Amino acid sequence: MWHDRVLPAGPEQIGFWVVLRGSVLPILVWAGVAAFAYVLYNPLVAMVLGGLFALSFVVGFGLRRRARHSVRCSVYGAVGGVLDTSMAGF
């Protein structure tokens, strides 16, 4: 009954575009804030925002690898995690 054509019987592989497709709004928000900061303030502010994104990605990737996830799973999870948690305030 649990797998009554709703859930797969086992783990399913997903593509990177599936992760990004579900994260279109956070990507647009990150890009919009970076563009706004670049135009209004300084390119340095946009670089700092990009650095925060990269730092969050590296930390998420490291935590997933430490938990013995595969490299692919770690990349997908880190991207999805950064984009998901960055939108927590919205």
Buried (B, 14 or more C-beta within 10 A) or exposed (E): EEEEEEEEEEEEEEEEEEBBEEBEEBEEBBEEBBEEBBEEEEEEBBEBBEEEBEEBBEEBBEBBBEEEBEEEBBBBBBBBBBBEEBEEEE
